């Protein structure tokens, strides 16, 4: 997937899905995130989802068990 094929709506939808997923599953891994949410997005979105999870975890480290 080329960057030019991406759009803000897909990014916003992915960001929101990752946040909801992480709040529901604070102890699951990025592999599980990709397995569970990946089918809802473009097949090449795996690195995007992983990156969004990393960013979410960094921004919310104080609220995620084991991330302090």
Secondary structure as UniProt FT lines:
FT   HELIX           3..5
FT   HELIX           8..24
FT   TURN            26..27
FT   HELIX           30..37
FT   HELIX           38..40
FT   TURN            43..44
FT   HELIX           46..59
FT   HELIX           61..63
FT   TURN            65..66
//
